Amino acid sequence: MKFWRFNFIRMVATLVTAVGLHSSPAIGADFAVAPSELAGIHNFFRATDKVLSGSQPEGDQGFAALAKLGVKTIVSVDGSKPDVELAAKHGIRYIHLPIGYDGIPTNRVAELAKVATTAEGPVFVHCHHGKHRGPAAVGVMCLAGGTWTTTQANEFLVAAGTSPEYPGLFRAVRKFSMPGEADLARVSTNFPSVARTSSLVESMVAIDGHFDRLKAAQKAGWQTPKDHPDVSPDHEAVLLWEQLRELARTEKAAQRPEEFRRKLHASERIAEQLRDALREGSRDKAAADVAFKQVSQSCVNCHQRYRNE
């Protein structure tokens, strides 16, 4: 009976994944159907015996809870600066390997694979909320360690709440290929505890790229432009919003004047409205036009004021 029930649950999970619904995640490997409670950690999962997943630890209690579980290494794939000192206080090493919401680049896959096969465990992996980038990194690491199949890794993203608005994260798991021995050999185990994140200029270049693609989509009536079949309006809006939100949380933004931070947060809120207006299945073109005009003007005003600072 238990064997039948397990296979029935897995079949349901496969169907849920196929239609992009996240309401009924199922057991696919060693992880539970729902996240566990852990002091100072949200969306906590024990993915395997040696890989744990969740949100960024909050204060001393978060790191203390991880230390009590025997965690020896924390891997952050979030863009913000890790609290290395607080982790060290509890005897935990930090590894900082930030990724974006659009997927995991090849070099980062190799680094995560190297961590999975060499880092002292148990290993706790986190992004900001523990729902999107972190679970994708966990999927890659468990695939690299040979403990999960592609199906199991995909089921974990579903269980953790990874949104289908980030197809690149699911693709990183679905298309995972173990790096070759030569590629892994080139990856040093001297991983950074605080990575050098992109500069403000580089972030603005990325934001400009999203704006250019959204302009093309707007010209096509908020549809995929014929000459740019790779551009999805709803996906670009999500990535623009996340880029602004991530930038607002960085140390670089925190060092800027209060007015700059206020303008940045305003742009982020309007970008969220654009994201909502362009959601697949409920696309509101008029609202998208208004939001896109507002967020464009907001970014232009900020750029004119601070471009030379």
C-alpha positions as CSV (number, residue, x, y, z in Angstrom):
1,M,0.0,0.0,0.0
2,K,2.8,2.4,0.9
3,F,4.6,1.6,-2.4
4,W,1.4,2.3,-4.4
5,R,0.8,5.5,-2.5
6,F,4.4,6.8,-3.1
7,N,4.1,6.2,-6.9
8,F,0.7,7.8,-7.0
9,I,2.0,10.9,-5.3
10,R,5.0,11.0,-7.7
11,M,2.6,10.7,-10.7
12,V,0.5,13.6,-9.4
13,A,3.7,15.7,-8.9
14,T,4.7,15.1,-12.5
15,L,1.3,16.3,-13.7
16,V,1.5,19.3,-11.5
17,T,4.9,20.2,-12.8
18,A,3.8,19.8,-16.4
19,V,0.9,22.3,-16.1
20,G,3.0,24.7,-14.0
21,L,0.9,24.6,-10.8
22,H,2.5,24.7,-7.4
23,S,-0.5,24.1,-5.1
24,S,0.2,20.4,-4.4
25,P,3.9,19.6,-4.3
26,A,4.7,15.9,-3.6
27,I,7.5,14.0,-2.1
28,G,10.1,13.4,-4.8
29,A,13.3,12.5,-2.8
30,D,14.2,13.0,0.9
31,F,12.5,16.3,1.4
32,A,9.1,16.9,3.0
33,V,5.9,18.1,1.3
34,A,6.0,21.4,3.2
35,P,8.8,23.5,4.7
36,S,9.8,23.0,8.3
37,E,9.9,25.5,11.1
38,L,13.4,26.7,12.1
39,A,14.2,29.8,14.2
40,G,15.5,32.6,12.1
41,I,15.0,30.7,8.8
42,H,12.0,30.8,6.5
43,N,11.0,28.1,3.9
44,F,13.4,25.6,5.5
45,F,13.8,22.2,3.8
46,R,16.1,19.3,4.5
47,A,16.7,18.4,0.8
48,T,19.0,15.5,1.6
49,D,20.9,14.4,4.7
50,K,23.7,16.7,3.7
51,V,22.0,19.6,1.8
52,L,19.6,22.0,3.5
53,S,17.7,24.9,2.0
54,G,15.9,28.0,3.1
55,S,16.0,31.8,3.4
56,Q,18.8,34.1,4.4
57,P,19.4,33.5,8.1
58,E,18.0,36.2,10.4
59,G,20.3,37.3,13.2
60,D,22.1,35.2,15.7
61,Q,19.2,32.8,16.1
62,G,19.3,31.8,12.5
63,F,23.0,30.9,12.5
64,A,22.6,29.2,15.9
65,A,19.8,27.0,14.6
66,L,21.9,26.0,11.7
67,A,24.9,25.2,13.9
68,K,22.7,23.1,16.1
69,L,21.8,21.0,13.0
70,G,25.5,20.5,12.4
71,V,25.8,22.8,9.4
72,K,29.5,23.5,8.5
73,T,29.1,25.4,5.3
74,I,26.6,28.0,4.0
75,V,26.3,28.7,0.3
76,S,24.6,32.0,-0.6
77,V,23.4,32.5,-4.1
78,D,21.8,35.9,-3.1
79,G,23.3,39.2,-4.3
80,S,23.5,40.9,-0.9
81,K,26.6,40.7,1.3
82,P,26.6,37.6,3.6
83,D,27.1,38.1,7.3
84,V,30.4,36.2,7.4
85,E,31.4,37.3,10.9
86,L,28.1,36.0,12.5
87,A,28.4,32.7,10.7
88,A,32.1,32.3,11.8
89,K,31.0,32.9,15.4
90,H,29.0,29.7,15.1
91,G,31.8,27.8,13.4
92,I,30.3,28.0,9.9
93,R,32.1,28.8,6.7
94,Y,30.3,31.1,4.1
95,I,30.6,30.6,0.3
96,H,29.2,33.4,-1.8
97,L,28.2,32.4,-5.4
98,P,25.4,34.9,-6.4
99,I,23.2,34.0,-9.4
100,G,20.3,35.9,-11.2
101,Y,16.7,35.0,-11.7
102,D,17.3,34.2,-15.4
103,G,19.2,30.9,-14.7
104,I,22.6,29.6,-13.6
105,P,25.5,30.3,-16.0
106,T,27.9,27.4,-16.9
107,N,30.8,28.7,-14.8
108,R,28.5,28.8,-11.7
109,V,27.2,25.3,-12.4
110,A,30.8,24.1,-12.2
111,E,31.3,25.9,-9.0
112,L,28.2,24.6,-7.4
113,A,29.1,21.1,-8.5
114,K,32.6,21.5,-6.9
115,V,31.0,22.7,-3.7
116,A,28.6,19.7,-3.7
117,T,31.5,17.3,-4.1
118,T,34.2,18.9,-1.9
119,A,32.6,21.2,0.8
120,E,32.4,20.1,4.4
121,G,28.8,19.3,5.2
122,P,26.0,19.5,6.0
123,V,25.7,22.5,3.6
124,F,22.9,25.1,3.9
125,V,22.0,26.9,0.7
126,H,20.0,30.1,0.6
127,C,19.0,33.1,-1.5
128,H,16.9,35.9,0.0
129,H,13.5,34.2,0.6
130,G,14.6,30.6,-0.1
131,K,12.0,30.1,-2.8
132,H,13.6,30.7,-6.2
133,R,17.4,30.9,-6.7
134,G,18.3,28.8,-3.7
135,P,16.2,25.8,-4.6
136,A,17.6,25.9,-8.2
137,A,21.2,25.8,-6.7
138,V,20.2,22.9,-4.5
139,G,18.8,21.1,-7.5
140,V,22.1,21.5,-9.4
141,M,24.1,20.5,-6.3
142,C,22.1,17.3,-5.7
143,L,22.3,16.4,-9.4
144,A,26.0,17.0,-9.3
145,G,26.3,14.9,-6.1
146,G,24.4,12.0,-7.8
147,T,21.7,12.0,-5.1
148,W,18.8,13.2,-7.2
149,T,17.4,12.5,-10.7
150,T,16.3,15.4,-12.9
151,T,12.7,14.6,-11.9
152,Q,13.4,14.8,-8.2
153,A,15.3,18.0,-8.6
154,N,12.4,19.6,-10.5
155,E,9.9,18.3,-7.8
156,F,12.0,20.1,-5.2
157,L,11.7,23.4,-6.9
158,V,8.0,22.9,-7.0
159,A,7.8,22.0,-3.3
160,A,10.0,25.0,-2.4
161,G,7.7,27.4,-4.2
162,T,9.9,28.4,-7.1
163,S,7.7,30.4,-9.4
164,P,7.1,29.4,-13.0
165,E,7.8,33.1,-13.8
166,Y,11.5,32.1,-13.6
167,P,11.8,29.5,-16.3
168,G,15.6,29.9,-16.4
169,L,15.8,28.4,-12.9
170,F,13.8,25.4,-13.9
171,R,15.8,25.1,-17.1
172,A,19.1,25.0,-15.1
173,V,17.9,21.9,-13.4
174,R,16.2,20.3,-16.4
175,K,19.2,20.8,-18.7
176,F,21.8,20.1,-16.1
177,S,24.9,18.3,-17.4
178,M,27.7,17.3,-15.1
179,P,30.9,19.4,-15.8
180,G,33.8,17.3,-17.0
181,E,36.8,16.5,-14.9
182,A,38.9,19.2,-16.6
183,D,36.2,21.8,-15.9
184,L,36.0,20.8,-12.3
185,A,39.8,20.8,-11.9
186,R,39.9,24.4,-13.0
187,V,37.6,25.4,-10.2
188,S,39.4,26.3,-7.0
189,T,38.1,25.2,-3.7
190,N,39.2,28.6,-2.3
191,F,35.7,30.0,-2.8
192,P,35.0,33.6,-1.8
193,S,33.1,34.3,1.4
194,V,32.0,37.6,-0.1
195,A,31.9,37.7,-3.9
196,R,32.7,40.7,-6.0
197,T,29.2,41.7,-7.2
198,S,28.5,43.7,-10.3
199,S,29.0,47.4,-10.2
200,L,26.2,49.9,-10.3
201,V,27.1,50.7,-13.9
202,E,26.9,47.0,-14.8
203,S,23.5,46.7,-13.1
204,M,22.2,49.7,-15.0
205,V,23.4,48.2,-18.3
206,A,21.4,45.0,-17.5
207,I,18.4,47.1,-16.6
208,D,18.7,49.0,-19.9
209,G,18.7,45.7,-21.7
210,H,15.4,44.7,-20.1
211,F,14.0,48.2,-21.1
212,D,15.1,47.7,-24.7
213,R,13.4,44.3,-25.0
214,L,10.2,45.6,-23.3
215,K,10.1,48.5,-25.8
216,A,10.2,46.0,-28.6
217,A,7.4,44.0,-26.9
218,Q,5.3,47.1,-26.4
219,K,5.7,48.0,-30.1
220,A,4.4,44.5,-30.9
221,G,1.3,45.1,-28.8
222,W,2.8,43.5,-25.7
223,Q,3.4,40.3,-27.6
224,T,6.6,38.5,-28.6
225,P,8.2,40.6,-31.4
226,K,8.5,38.7,-34.7
227,D,12.1,39.7,-35.1
228,H,12.9,38.8,-31.4
229,P,11.3,35.3,-30.8
230,D,13.3,35.0,-27.6
231,V,11.6,38.0,-26.0
232,S,8.7,37.2,-23.6
233,P,7.0,40.4,-22.3
234,D,5.9,38.9,-19.0
235,H,9.3,37.3,-18.4
236,E,11.2,40.6,-19.2
237,A,8.9,42.5,-16.8
238,V,9.6,40.0,-14.0
239,L,13.4,40.2,-14.6
240,L,13.3,44.1,-14.7
241,W,11.4,44.1,-11.3
242,E,13.8,41.6,-9.8
243,Q,16.9,43.5,-11.1
244,L,15.6,46.7,-9.4
245,R,14.6,44.9,-6.2
246,E,18.0,43.1,-6.0
247,L,19.9,46.4,-6.7
248,A,18.0,48.1,-3.9
249,R,19.2,45.5,-1.4
250,T,22.9,45.8,-2.3
251,E,25.6,47.4,-0.2
252,K,26.3,49.8,-3.2
253,A,22.7,51.1,-3.1
254,A,22.9,51.5,0.7
255,Q,25.9,53.8,0.3
256,R,24.1,56.1,-2.1
257,P,22.1,59.2,-0.9
258,E,18.7,58.7,0.6
259,E,17.0,60.3,-2.4
260,F,18.6,57.8,-4.7
261,R,17.3,54.9,-2.6
262,R,13.9,56.4,-2.6
263,K,13.8,56.8,-6.3
264,L,15.1,53.3,-6.8
265,H,12.4,51.9,-4.5
266,A,9.8,53.9,-6.4
267,S,11.0,52.4,-9.7
268,E,10.8,48.9,-8.2
269,R,7.2,49.4,-7.1
270,I,6.2,50.6,-10.6
271,A,8.1,47.7,-12.2
272,E,6.0,45.4,-10.0
273,Q,2.8,47.0,-11.4
274,L,4.2,46.4,-14.9
275,R,4.9,42.7,-14.0
276,D,1.3,42.3,-12.7
277,A,-0.2,43.9,-15.8
278,L,1.8,41.6,-18.1
279,R,1.0,38.3,-16.4
280,E,0.3,35.5,-18.8
281,G,-3.4,34.8,-19.0
282,S,-4.5,38.2,-17.6
283,R,-2.6,40.6,-19.7
284,D,-3.8,44.2,-19.3
285,K,-2.2,46.1,-22.2
286,A,-3.5,49.6,-21.1
287,A,-2.2,49.1,-17.6
288,A,1.1,47.9,-19.0
289,D,1.4,51.0,-21.1
290,V,0.8,53.3,-18.1
291,A,3.2,51.3,-15.8
292,F,5.9,51.1,-18.5
293,K,5.8,54.9,-19.1
294,Q,6.0,55.6,-15.4
295,V,8.9,53.2,-14.7
296,S,10.8,54.5,-17.7
297,Q,10.3,58.1,-16.6
298,S,11.3,57.2,-13.0
299,C,14.5,55.6,-14.2
300,V,15.3,58.5,-16.5
301,N,14.9,61.0,-13.7
302,C,17.1,59.0,-11.4
303,H,19.7,58.6,-14.1
304,Q,19.8,62.3,-15.0
305,R,20.3,63.2,-11.3
306,Y,22.9,60.6,-10.4
307,R,24.7,59.4,-13.5
308,N,27.8,61.5,-12.8
309,E,28.1,60.5,-9.1
